[in-house]
Amino acid sequence: MTALPPTPAWATKAREMARAVLVDGRAQVDVATEYGMSKQRVSGAVATIERAYKKTTTPGVSSIRVEQDLPEALALELAALAEAMKGCDDAAKCAEALDKATNAVRKAAKLLKAAP
């Protein structure tokens, strides 16, 4: 087994800057100041990560991590659905379950928005 070459310091710094913007939600100008880089350099690092993400994911199918304030019952049901989908190897069944859950949430939101 051959060892991978070490990651260049600039690549590590670029990933750290992109993470600060994309994951931590920090402003690009603040990240640029912290790392002693131009805003354009930070923007380039973010764009590189976003392009790589888009190449490796399928829209609407990939999982993302979010933090939301939800009613406990809904949060528990969504967590159970996410776990069940992770363990399911049948793509059609997963798509159907996701479609049903998404439609149910849309219906509930529409009901609440229509309430006087």
All heavy atoms as an XYZ file, in Angstrom:
847
protein
N       0.846     -1.173      0.000
C       0.000      0.000      0.000
C       0.892      1.237      0.000
O       1.769      1.380      0.834
C      -0.884     -0.037      1.246
C      -1.816      1.098      1.383
S      -2.878      0.656      2.771
C      -3.731      2.130      2.977
N       0.641      2.144     -0.944
C       1.465      3.348     -1.021
C       0.833      4.466     -0.209
O      -0.387      4.602     -0.151
C       1.622      3.811     -2.480
O       0.337      4.080     -3.009
C       2.328      2.768     -3.317
N       1.679      5.256      0.408
C       1.188      6.375      1.204
C       0.803      7.524      0.292
O       1.421      7.748     -0.749
C       2.273      6.819      2.184
N      -0.252      8.229      0.677
C      -0.659      9.404     -0.075
C       0.303     10.547      0.224
O       0.821     10.652      1.341
C      -2.076      9.816      0.327
C      -3.190      8.846     -0.029
C      -4.501      9.306      0.568
C      -3.317      8.711     -1.532
N       0.533     11.403     -0.744
C       1.404     12.545     -0.475
C       0.732     13.469      0.537
O      -0.490     13.505      0.625
C       1.538     13.220     -1.843
C       0.383     12.743     -2.638
C       0.025     11.388     -2.100
N       1.522     14.198      1.302
C       0.916     15.097      2.288
C       0.102     16.191      1.603
O       0.420     16.601      0.482
C       2.116     15.681      3.025
C       3.286     15.456      2.137
C       2.960     14.267      1.290
N      -0.952     16.626      2.266
C      -1.777     17.705      1.733
C      -1.012     19.012      1.866
O      -0.525     19.331      2.952
C      -3.100     17.794      2.524
O      -3.759     16.541      2.433
C      -3.997     18.882      1.969
N      -0.897     19.770      0.784
C      -0.196     21.048      0.880
C      -0.876     21.984      1.882
O      -2.095     21.943      2.039
C      -0.294     21.621     -0.538
C      -0.691     20.487     -1.415
C      -1.391     19.493     -0.553
N      -0.094     22.806      2.538
C      -0.629     23.727      3.557
C      -1.693     24.647      2.973
O      -2.702     24.926      3.621
C       0.506     24.535      4.176
N      -1.500     25.096      1.721
C      -2.482     26.005      1.119
C      -3.829     25.319      0.927
O      -4.874     25.939      1.046
C      -1.971     26.594     -0.192
C      -1.639     25.564     -1.238
C      -0.426     25.024     -1.497
C      -2.545     24.922     -2.143
N      -0.504     24.093     -2.505
C      -1.804     24.015     -2.928
C      -3.901     25.029     -2.381
C      -2.375     23.222     -3.913
C      -4.479     24.235     -3.369
C      -3.714     23.349     -4.122
N      -3.829     24.001      0.627
C      -5.083     23.262      0.440
C      -5.817     23.113      1.760
O      -7.038     23.245      1.834
C      -4.814     21.897     -0.185
N      -5.059     22.862      2.827
C      -5.659     22.755      4.152
C      -6.275     24.082      4.550
O      -7.403     24.139      5.047
C      -4.598     22.320      5.185
O      -4.085     21.052      4.782
C      -5.183     22.219      6.570
N      -5.555     25.167      4.306
C      -6.051     26.504      4.642
C      -7.302     26.831      3.811
O      -8.265     27.401      4.329
C      -4.974     27.554      4.408
C      -5.360     28.920      4.934
C      -4.257     29.933      4.743
C      -3.288     29.810      5.894
N      -2.333     30.925      5.967
N      -7.307     26.456      2.547
C      -8.464     26.712      1.685
C      -9.698     25.979      2.204
O     -10.795     26.541      2.249
C      -8.158     26.298      0.248
N      -9.530     24.716      2.622
C     -10.650     23.949      3.180
C     -11.141     24.575      4.480
O     -12.344     24.651      4.730
C     -10.257     22.489      3.410
C     -10.312     21.653      2.156
C     -10.302     20.164      2.448
N      -9.174     19.731      3.247
C      -7.966     19.456      2.779
N      -7.724     19.557      1.511
N      -7.007     19.068      3.588
N     -10.216     25.039      5.321
C     -10.601     25.679      6.578
C     -11.405     26.957      6.315
O     -12.400     27.220      6.990
C      -9.364     26.002      7.416
C      -8.685     24.784      7.992
C      -7.341     25.103      8.652
O      -6.926     26.292      8.642
O      -6.717     24.168      9.168
N     -10.967     27.733      5.330
C     -11.684     28.971      5.008
C     -13.081     28.657      4.467
O     -14.066     29.286      4.865
C     -10.893     29.799      3.990
C      -9.609     30.372      4.537
S      -8.747     31.510      3.422
C      -8.527     30.539      1.935
N     -13.171     27.687      3.572
C     -14.461     27.311      3.005
C     -15.391     26.786      4.095
O     -16.578     27.110      4.122
C     -14.276     26.262      1.911
N     -14.859     26.002      5.018
C     -15.669     25.477      6.114
C     -16.206     26.610      6.983
O     -17.359     26.592      7.402
C     -14.858     24.511      6.979
C     -15.693     23.856      8.059
C     -14.864     22.933      8.949
N     -15.661     22.013      9.698
C     -16.510     22.331     10.668
N     -16.705     23.579     10.976
N     -17.195     21.415     11.306
N     -15.367     27.599      7.248
C     -15.792     28.735      8.076
C     -16.982     29.453      7.442
O     -17.890     29.906      8.148
C     -14.622     29.698      8.283
N     -16.992     29.529      6.121
C     -18.084     30.205      5.425
C     -19.299     29.285      5.288
O     -20.418     29.647      5.656
C     -17.628     30.690      4.022
C     -18.804     31.225      3.212
C     -16.541     31.750      4.166
N     -19.077     28.064      4.760
C     -20.190     27.179      4.426
C     -20.822     26.486      5.626
O     -22.033     26.277      5.657
C     -19.719     26.126      3.415
C     -19.275     26.689      2.063
C     -18.580     25.611      1.250
C     -20.464     27.256      1.312
N     -20.014     26.117      6.594
C     -20.533     25.365      7.742
C     -20.821     26.281      8.925
O     -21.886     26.209      9.543
C     -19.555     24.242      8.156
C     -20.051     23.513      9.388
C     -19.348     23.272      7.006
N     -19.860     27.157      9.217
C     -20.016     28.027     10.383
C     -20.848     29.268     10.084
O     -21.236     29.984     11.003
C     -18.645     28.436     10.926
C     -17.815     27.231     11.348
O     -18.403     26.171     11.647
O     -16.572     27.344     11.363
N     -21.087     29.545      8.806
C     -21.935     30.665      8.430
C     -21.294     32.038      8.574
O     -21.978     33.045      8.672
N     -19.966     32.074      8.573
C     -19.265     33.343      8.736
C     -19.193     34.096      7.415
O     -19.232     33.504      6.351
C     -17.873     33.092      9.292
C     -17.950     32.466     10.702
C     -16.634     32.199     11.340
N     -15.793     33.377     11.303
C     -14.467     33.313     11.275
N     -13.847     32.149     11.291
N     -13.748     34.408     11.237
N     -19.059     35.402      7.501
C     -18.952     36.239      6.312
C     -17.582     36.039      5.666
O     -16.565     35.920      6.363
C     -19.142     37.705      6.692
N     -17.553     36.023      4.333
C     -16.291     35.816      3.619
C     -15.268     36.886      3.967
O     -14.086     36.588      4.116
C     -16.540     35.793      2.106
C     -17.241     34.547      1.648
C     -17.336     34.446      0.141
O     -16.676     35.164     -0.588
N     -18.175     33.536     -0.337
N     -15.719     38.124      4.130
C     -14.780     39.204      4.439
C     -14.128     38.982      5.800
O     -12.931     39.250      5.978
C     -15.468     40.592      4.334
C     -16.520     40.788      5.417
C     -14.446     41.707      4.353
N     -14.883     38.458      6.772
C     -14.321     38.184      8.105
C     -13.311     37.045      8.049
O     -12.262     37.092      8.695
C     -15.435     37.847      9.104
C     -16.372     39.024      9.360
O     -15.948     40.182      9.122
O     -17.525     38.784      9.779
N     -13.628     36.027      7.280
C     -12.719     34.886      7.128
C     -11.442     35.333      6.421
O     -10.336     34.952      6.810
C     -13.416     33.722      6.375
C     -12.438     32.601      6.076
C     -14.608     33.205      7.182
N     -11.595     36.168      5.403
C     -10.431     36.677      4.678
C      -9.508     37.449      5.618
O      -8.283     37.259      5.602
C     -10.876     37.576      3.525
N     -10.082     38.279      6.451
C      -9.292     39.051      7.414
C      -8.568     38.128      8.383
O      -7.368     38.293      8.637
C     -10.203     40.035      8.188
O     -10.816     40.911      7.247
C      -9.404     40.833      9.194
N      -9.288     37.139      8.906
C      -8.696     36.210      9.876
C      -7.510     35.445      9.288
O      -6.495     35.243      9.945
C      -9.741     35.210     10.377
C      -9.187     34.202     11.355
C     -10.209     33.163     11.786
O     -11.421     33.474     11.796
O      -9.790     32.037     12.101
N      -7.633     35.018      8.028
C      -6.587     34.212      7.402
C      -5.560     35.037      6.629
O      -4.640     34.489      6.041
C      -7.215     33.158      6.478
C      -7.790     31.987      7.232
C      -9.081     32.015      7.734
C      -7.028     30.845      7.459
C      -9.618     30.946      8.427
C      -7.545     29.762      8.156
C      -8.837     29.827      8.637
O      -9.359     28.754      9.321
N      -5.740     36.357      6.617
C      -4.795     37.205      5.894
C      -4.861     37.004      4.390
O      -3.844     37.079      3.698
N      -6.045     36.738      3.892
C      -6.253     36.486      2.463
C      -7.211     37.532      1.906
O      -7.907     38.212      2.646
C      -6.888     35.103      2.247
C      -6.063     33.954      2.719
S      -4.749     33.680      1.532
C      -3.927     32.310      2.284
N      -7.266     37.607      0.579
C      -8.245     38.497     -0.054
C      -9.615     37.822     -0.028
O      -9.712     36.589      0.068
C      -7.843     38.794     -1.497
O      -7.952     37.618     -2.283
N     -10.664     38.635     -0.123
C     -12.019     38.085     -0.174
C     -12.168     37.202     -1.417
O     -12.863     36.187     -1.391
C     -13.054     39.208     -0.184
C     -14.482     38.689     -0.160
C     -15.473     39.837     -0.198
C     -16.887     39.331     -0.364
N     -17.159     38.662     -1.608
N     -11.480     37.576     -2.498
C     -11.547     36.783     -3.723
C     -10.960     35.388     -3.519
O     -11.459     34.402     -4.057
C     -10.806     37.503     -4.868
C     -11.493     38.762     -5.343
C     -11.263     39.974     -4.438
O     -10.455     39.940     -3.520
N     -12.023     41.026     -4.681
N      -9.891     35.294     -2.717
C      -9.270     33.994     -2.438
C     -10.247     33.113     -1.648
O     -10.400     31.931     -1.930
C      -7.976     34.202     -1.649
C      -7.238     32.946     -1.285
C      -6.461     32.366     -2.398
N      -5.441     33.296     -2.833
C      -4.461     32.992     -3.641
N      -4.336     31.774     -4.094
N      -3.595     33.889     -4.025
N     -10.927     33.720     -0.663
C     -11.919     32.970      0.121
C     -13.072     32.549     -0.786
O     -13.530     31.403     -0.739
C     -12.426     33.801      1.315
C     -13.555     33.081      2.047
C     -11.286     34.114      2.273
N     -13.525     33.462     -1.633
C     -14.610     33.156     -2.557
C     -14.227     31.999     -3.477
O     -15.040     31.110     -3.750
C     -14.948     34.401     -3.384
O     -15.992     34.126     -4.274
N     -12.989     31.984     -3.930
C     -12.506     30.886     -4.775
C     -12.491     29.554     -4.043
O     -12.855     28.523     -4.604
N     -12.076     29.579     -2.773
C     -12.064     28.346     -1.970
C     -13.482     27.819     -1.784
O     -13.734     26.612     -1.908
C     -11.407     28.613     -0.618
N     -14.422     28.713     -1.511
C     -15.824     28.324     -1.336
C     -16.365     27.745     -2.648
O     -17.018     26.695     -2.647
C     -16.673     29.528     -0.862
C     -18.159     29.208     -0.934
C     -16.279     29.921      0.557
N     -16.085     28.404     -3.750
C     -16.575     27.938     -5.049
C     -16.018     26.552     -5.393
O     -16.738     25.702     -5.932
C     -16.202     28.944     -6.142
N     -14.758     26.311     -5.065
C     -14.141     25.009     -5.330
C     -14.853     23.908     -4.553
O     -15.166     22.835     -5.101
C     -12.647     25.042     -4.958
O     -12.006     26.009     -5.783
C     -11.990     23.685     -5.161
N     -15.133     24.159     -3.281
C     -15.828     23.169     -2.454
C     -17.248     22.956     -2.967
O     -17.723     21.819     -3.051
C     -15.840     23.604     -0.966
C     -14.417     23.669     -0.413
C     -16.735     22.694     -0.140
C     -13.679     22.352     -0.384
N     -17.926     24.027     -3.333
C     -19.290     23.890     -3.840
C     -19.323     23.081     -5.144
O     -20.204     22.248     -5.334
C     -19.926     25.265     -4.048
C     -20.288     25.937     -2.740
C     -20.843     27.343     -2.915
O     -20.491     28.031     -3.906
O     -21.619     27.755     -2.040
N     -18.360     23.312     -6.039
C     -18.300     22.539     -7.288
C     -18.066     21.058     -6.999
O     -18.709     20.189     -7.596
C     -17.203     23.073     -8.205
C     -17.599     24.278     -9.017
C     -16.595     24.593    -10.121
N     -15.229     24.767     -9.655
C     -14.712     25.899     -9.174
N     -15.461     26.975     -9.099
N     -13.464     25.961     -8.784
N     -17.160     20.778     -6.085
C     -16.876     19.381     -5.725
C     -18.115     18.728     -5.119
O     -18.427     17.569     -5.428
C     -15.702     19.312     -4.760
N     -18.830     19.454     -4.286
C     -20.053     18.929     -3.662
C     -21.089     18.597     -4.734
O     -21.685     17.521     -4.717
C     -20.614     19.944     -2.668
C     -21.940     19.541     -2.088
C     -22.010     18.584     -1.072
C     -23.128     20.096     -2.539
C     -23.223     18.192     -0.546
C     -24.335     19.718     -2.020
C     -24.392     18.769     -1.021
O     -25.597     18.386     -0.506
N     -21.277     19.504     -5.673
C     -22.275     19.288     -6.718
C     -21.930     18.090     -7.599
O     -22.812     17.403     -8.095
C     -22.441     20.545     -7.560
C     -23.182     21.634     -6.817
C     -23.260     22.908     -7.618
C     -23.933     23.993     -6.786
N     -23.931     25.287     -7.464
N     -20.636     17.825     -7.801
C     -20.213     16.680     -8.607
C     -20.470     15.350     -7.908
O     -20.636     14.325     -8.553
C     -18.717     16.767     -8.918
C     -18.367     17.729    -10.006
C     -16.864     17.683    -10.269
C     -16.459     18.651    -11.332
N     -15.004     18.656    -11.544
N     -20.466     15.364     -6.578
C     -20.556     14.110     -5.832
C     -21.923     13.853     -5.213
O     -22.092     12.864     -4.517
C     -19.509     14.062     -4.705
O     -19.755     15.134     -3.799
C     -18.101     14.159     -5.253
N     -22.887     14.733     -5.449
C     -24.202     14.539     -4.845
C     -25.277     14.485     -5.913
O     -25.107     14.990     -7.014
C     -24.535     15.679     -3.857
O     -24.520     16.915     -4.566
C     -23.563     15.722     -2.710
N     -26.386     13.893     -5.556
C     -27.550     13.844     -6.423
C     -28.594     14.778     -5.824
O     -29.016     14.565     -4.687
C     -28.122     12.411     -6.497
O     -27.081     11.537     -6.927
C     -29.297     12.343     -7.447
N     -29.002     15.821     -6.554
C     -29.966     16.771     -6.002
C     -31.224     16.083     -5.498
O     -31.793     15.224     -6.162
C     -30.284     17.692     -7.188
C     -29.101     17.573     -8.085
C     -28.605     16.164     -7.914
N     -31.646     16.448     -4.313
C     -32.860     15.903     -3.733
C     -32.705     14.547     -3.076
O     -33.632     14.047     -2.457
N     -31.545     13.925     -3.216
C     -31.344     12.587     -2.669
C     -30.287     12.601     -1.565
O     -30.347     11.830     -0.622
C     -30.939     11.593     -3.783
C     -30.652     10.218     -3.222
C     -32.031     11.523     -4.836
N     -29.339     13.474     -1.675
C     -28.241     13.526     -0.715
C     -28.737     14.001      0.651
O     -29.739     14.686      0.759
C     -27.156     14.476     -1.210
O     -26.683     14.038     -2.453
N     -28.002     13.629      1.669
C     -28.353     14.054      3.023
C     -27.570     15.299      3.400
O     -26.412     15.449      3.034
C     -28.018     12.947      4.034
O     -28.820     11.822      3.804
N     -28.230     16.183      4.134
C     -27.565     17.358      4.682
C     -27.905     17.441      6.159
O     -28.937     16.936      6.599
C     -27.969     18.661      3.962
C     -29.463     18.913      4.092
C     -27.550     18.646      2.515
C     -29.885     20.296      3.639
N     -27.034     18.064      6.918
C     -27.276     18.227      8.350
C     -27.808     19.633      8.575
O     -27.246     20.600      8.085
C     -25.985     18.022      9.134
C     -26.149     18.182     10.638
C     -24.898     17.768     11.375
N     -24.602     16.358     11.202
C     -25.191     15.363     11.890
N     -26.095     15.641     12.778
N     -24.841     14.118     11.685
N     -28.927     19.731      9.317
C     -29.512     21.029      9.645
C     -29.801     21.092     11.138
O     -29.968     20.063     11.791
C     -30.819     21.303      8.861
C     -30.566     21.400      7.382
C     -31.866     20.253      9.148
N     -29.849     22.303     11.629
C     -30.238     22.503     13.023
C     -31.495     23.348     13.014
O     -31.502     24.452     12.483
C     -29.128     23.216     13.782
C     -29.401     23.278     15.267
C     -28.214     23.795     16.041
O     -27.082     23.410     15.721
O     -28.444     24.585     16.963
N     -32.578     22.814     13.559
C     -33.875     23.480     13.549
C     -34.533     23.340     14.911
O     -34.320     22.354     15.605
C     -34.794     22.823     12.517
C     -34.377     23.001     11.086
C     -35.082     24.163     10.448
O     -36.278     24.274     10.539
N     -34.320     25.028      9.804
N     -35.354     24.303     15.257
C     -36.203     24.188     16.440
C     -37.536     23.628     15.968
O     -38.254     24.277     15.209
C     -36.409     25.558     17.107
C     -35.128     26.099     17.707
O     -34.357     25.289     18.255
O     -34.908     27.313     17.634
N     -37.837     22.389     16.376
C     -39.050     21.698     15.943
C     -39.822     21.196     17.146
O     -39.231     20.923     18.198
C     -38.691     20.484     15.079
C     -37.928     20.732     13.782
C     -37.457     19.413     13.192
C     -38.811     21.468     12.792
N     -41.123     21.004     16.980
C     -41.859     20.320     18.040
C     -41.242     18.932     18.252
O     -40.822     18.282     17.287
C     -43.280     20.211     17.484
C     -43.377     21.298     16.457
C     -41.990     21.426     15.883
N     -41.164     18.503     19.496
C     -40.471     17.260     19.818
C     -40.981     16.063     19.018
O     -40.193     15.286     18.482
C     -40.588     16.966     21.314
C     -39.849     15.713     21.728
C     -39.958     15.428     23.213
O     -40.739     16.084     23.913
O     -39.241     14.525     23.672
N     -42.301     15.936     18.918
C     -42.866     14.783     18.207
C     -42.409     14.762     16.747
O     -42.037     13.706     16.213
C     -44.391     14.809     18.284
N     -42.410     15.916     16.108
C     -41.984     15.983     14.716
C     -40.496     15.685     14.588
O     -40.074     14.934     13.694
C     -42.298     17.370     14.127
C     -41.875     17.601     12.673
C     -42.516     16.577     11.735
C     -42.216     19.024     12.255
N     -39.692     16.233     15.484
C     -38.244     15.992     15.446
C     -37.938     14.509     15.590
O     -37.083     13.970     14.867
C     -37.555     16.792     16.548
N     -38.624     13.839     16.500
C     -38.390     12.403     16.706
C     -38.795     11.587     15.477
O     -38.095     10.650     15.078
C     -39.130     11.912     17.951
C     -38.610     12.469     19.274
C     -39.539     12.096     20.416
C     -37.192     12.008     19.544
N     -39.919     11.945     14.872
C     -40.366     11.223     13.672
C     -39.417     11.448     12.499
O     -39.101     10.521     11.756
C     -41.794     11.639     13.289
C     -42.851     11.198     14.277
C     -42.928      9.692     14.460
O     -42.655      8.929     13.503
O     -43.277      9.259     15.572
N     -38.950     12.682     12.333
C     -38.004     12.958     11.252
C     -36.683     12.226     11.468
O     -36.089     11.711     10.516
C     -37.766     14.459     11.119
C     -38.940     15.259     10.545
C     -38.641     16.758     10.612
C     -39.244     14.835      9.119
N     -36.230     12.165     12.711
C     -34.993     11.437     13.007
C     -35.163      9.950     12.699
O     -34.258      9.321     12.127
C     -34.598     11.644     14.466
N     -36.317      9.397     13.047
C     -36.579      7.981     12.769
C     -36.642      7.728     11.262
O     -36.112      6.724     10.770
C     -37.886      7.544     13.431
N     -37.253      8.652     10.527
C     -37.311      8.514      9.070
C     -35.913      8.564      8.463
O     -35.571      7.749      7.605
C     -38.187      9.621      8.467
C     -38.239      9.674      6.942
C     -38.837      8.398      6.362
C     -39.019     10.895      6.486
N     -35.098      9.494      8.929
C     -33.730      9.616      8.402
C     -32.935      8.338      8.663
O     -32.217      7.854      7.777
C     -33.030     10.817      9.035
N     -33.056      7.785      9.845
C     -32.349      6.539     10.164
C     -32.847      5.388      9.298
O     -32.054      4.579      8.808
C     -32.496      6.192     11.650
C     -31.604      6.996     12.555
C     -30.123      6.849     12.203
O     -29.634      5.717     12.049
O     -29.467      7.893     12.084
N     -34.154      5.288      9.120
C     -34.715      4.212      8.294
C     -34.234      4.339      6.852
O     -33.914      3.338      6.204
C     -36.243      4.248      8.364
N     -34.141      5.569      6.353
C     -33.685      5.770      4.980
C     -32.215      5.410      4.826
O     -31.817      4.866      3.796
C     -33.941      7.208      4.537
C     -35.434      7.500      4.338
S     -35.753      9.158      3.756
C     -35.204      8.997      2.056
N     -31.408      5.678      5.857
C     -29.991      5.307      5.793
C     -29.823      3.795      5.683
O     -28.903      3.313      5.027
C     -29.252      5.794      7.042
C     -28.972      7.261      7.069
C     -28.238      7.622      8.351
C     -28.108      9.108      8.528
N     -27.501      9.460      9.817
N     -30.708      3.055      6.330
C     -30.598      1.596      6.335
C     -31.313      0.908      5.189
O     -31.283     -0.312      5.085
N     -31.956      1.665      4.329
C     -32.731      1.086      3.223
C     -31.893      1.046      1.952
O     -31.345      2.052      1.520
C     -33.997      1.912      2.992
S     -35.030      1.271      1.678
N     -31.805     -0.121      1.344
C     -31.042     -0.283      0.103
C     -31.916     -0.160     -1.144
O     -31.406     -0.171     -2.257
C     -30.343     -1.645      0.091
C     -29.258     -1.744      1.153
O     -28.695     -0.690      1.517
O     -28.982     -2.862      1.613
N     -33.224     -0.055     -0.965
C     -34.164      0.019     -2.080
C     -34.401      1.493     -2.421
O     -35.149      2.191     -1.750
C     -35.470     -0.670     -1.693
C     -36.475     -0.738     -2.830
O     -36.373      0.061     -3.780
O     -37.375     -1.595     -2.741
N     -33.759      1.975     -3.480
C     -33.837      3.389     -3.854
C     -35.264      3.818     -4.163
O     -35.671      4.931     -3.800
C     -32.929      3.661     -5.046
N     -36.036      2.970     -4.803
C     -37.417      3.318     -5.147
C     -38.259      3.482     -3.883
O     -39.066      4.407     -3.780
C     -38.018      2.260     -6.063
N     -38.043      2.586     -2.934
C     -38.786      2.663     -1.676
C     -38.400      3.925     -0.903
O     -39.256      4.604     -0.343
C     -38.512      1.419     -0.830
C     -39.404      1.298      0.397
C     -39.024      0.098      1.233
C     -39.833     -1.095      0.827
N     -39.623     -2.240      1.741
N     -37.128      4.256     -0.892
C     -36.661      5.484     -0.219
C     -37.269      6.715     -0.879
O     -37.727      7.636     -0.197
C     -35.142      5.582     -0.261
S     -34.317      4.503      0.904
N     -37.274      6.746     -2.202
C     -37.843      7.881     -2.929
C     -39.328      8.028     -2.639
O     -39.826      9.136     -2.443
C     -37.602      7.719     -4.428
N     -40.041      6.918     -2.581
C     -41.472      6.955     -2.283
C     -41.722      7.463     -0.868
O     -42.599      8.299     -0.640
C     -42.098      5.568     -2.458
C     -43.595      5.547     -2.207
C     -44.205      4.158     -2.351
O     -43.504      3.212     -2.733
O     -45.413      4.043     -2.059
N     -40.942      6.971      0.094
C     -41.096      7.418      1.485
C     -40.799      8.906      1.615
O     -41.523      9.652      2.296
C     -40.179      6.604      2.400
N     -39.738      9.354      0.957
C     -39.373     10.761      1.005
C     -40.464     11.619      0.370
O     -40.825     12.675      0.900
C     -38.035     10.987      0.296
C     -37.519     12.422      0.282
C     -37.316     12.943      1.697
C     -36.217     12.490     -0.506
N     -41.010     11.174     -0.745
C     -42.075     11.900     -1.418
C     -43.308     12.021     -0.518
O     -43.900     13.093     -0.399
C     -42.427     11.197     -2.735
C     -43.394     12.004     -3.581
O     -43.122     13.197     -3.807
O     -44.417     11.437     -4.009
N     -43.686     10.929      0.133
C     -44.856     10.953      1.025
C     -44.623     11.886      2.211
O     -45.506     12.664      2.584
C     -45.181      9.537      1.518
C     -45.815      8.679      0.458
C     -46.193      7.316      1.002
C     -46.853      6.503     -0.101
N     -47.526      5.327      0.386
N     -43.447     11.815      2.805
C     -43.146     12.670      3.955
C     -43.117     14.143      3.541
O     -43.661     15.010      4.238
C     -41.812     12.264      4.583
N     -42.494     14.431      2.413
C     -42.411     15.806      1.925
C     -43.795     16.361      1.629
O     -44.117     17.503      2.002
C     -41.515     15.871      0.669
O     -40.235     15.334      0.989
C     -41.350     17.293      0.172
N     -44.635     15.572      0.981
C     -45.996     16.014      0.678
C     -46.797     16.256      1.949
O     -47.570     17.217      2.023
C     -46.710     15.012     -0.231
C     -46.201     15.068     -1.658
O     -45.690     16.095     -2.103
N     -46.308     13.964     -2.366
N     -46.625     15.404      2.939
C     -47.339     15.583      4.209
C     -46.919     16.885      4.900
O     -47.767     17.623      5.417
C     -47.095     14.385      5.127
N     -45.633     17.185      4.882
C     -45.144     18.421      5.497
C     -45.675     19.630      4.733
O     -46.101     20.622      5.339
C     -43.604     18.424      5.581
C     -43.077     19.781      5.993
C     -43.134     17.349      6.553
N     -45.655     19.574      3.416
C     -46.192     20.685      2.609
C     -47.669     20.924      2.901
O     -48.131     22.058      3.007
C     -46.001     20.396      1.120
C     -44.577     20.575      0.661
C     -44.473     20.406     -0.850
N     -43.084     20.442     -1.249
C     -42.518     19.569     -2.072
N     -43.217     18.595     -2.601
N     -41.245     19.683     -2.371
N     -48.420     19.826      3.003
C     -49.851     19.919      3.298
C     -50.080     20.576      4.657
O     -50.946     21.427      4.810
C     -50.462     18.510      3.305
C     -51.469     18.237      2.254
C     -51.895     16.788      2.335
C     -53.389     16.657      2.162
N     -53.803     15.273      2.049
N     -49.314     20.161      5.641
C     -49.452     20.723      6.991
C     -49.104     22.215      7.005
O     -49.808     23.019      7.632
C     -48.579     19.956      7.971
N     -48.049     22.588      6.305
C     -47.665     23.998      6.249
C     -48.750     24.820      5.558
O     -49.090     25.933      6.002
C     -46.330     24.149      5.521
N     -49.312     24.278      4.491
C     -50.381     24.969      3.769
C     -51.612     25.148      4.663
O     -52.232     26.202      4.674
C     -50.733     24.166      2.518
C     -51.677     24.851      1.573
C     -51.863     24.012      0.311
C     -52.799     24.695     -0.656
N     -52.979     23.893     -1.881
N     -51.934     24.136      5.436
C     -53.052     24.192      6.369
C     -52.845     25.323      7.392
O     -53.755     26.106      7.662
C     -53.196     22.852      7.096
C     -54.230     22.797      8.227
C     -55.632     22.832      7.646
C     -54.025     21.542      9.058
N     -51.652     25.418      7.925
C     -51.366     26.444      8.929
C     -51.361     27.854      8.321
O     -51.782     28.811      8.963
C     -50.052     26.150      9.621
C     -50.042     24.889     10.475
C     -48.629     24.599     10.968
C     -51.010     25.024     11.643
N     -50.853     27.974      7.112
C     -50.817     29.285      6.458
C     -52.215     29.763      6.116
O     -52.484     30.961      6.072
C     -49.965     29.231      5.201
C     -48.484     29.114      5.508
C     -47.670     28.981      4.228
C     -46.218     28.759      4.553
N     -45.412     28.488      3.351
N     -53.133     28.829      5.849
C     -54.504     29.179      5.467
C     -55.364     29.518      6.677
O     -56.434     30.094      6.535
C     -55.131     28.033      4.683
N     -54.905     29.155      7.876
C     -55.693     29.388      9.091
C     -55.813     30.891      9.353
O     -54.856     31.629      9.182
C     -55.044     28.685     10.274
N     -57.019     31.343      9.776
C     -57.208     32.770     10.064
C     -56.479     33.231     11.317
O     -56.182     32.575     12.200
C     -58.713     32.917     10.236
C     -59.259     31.546     10.398
C     -58.220     30.582      9.923
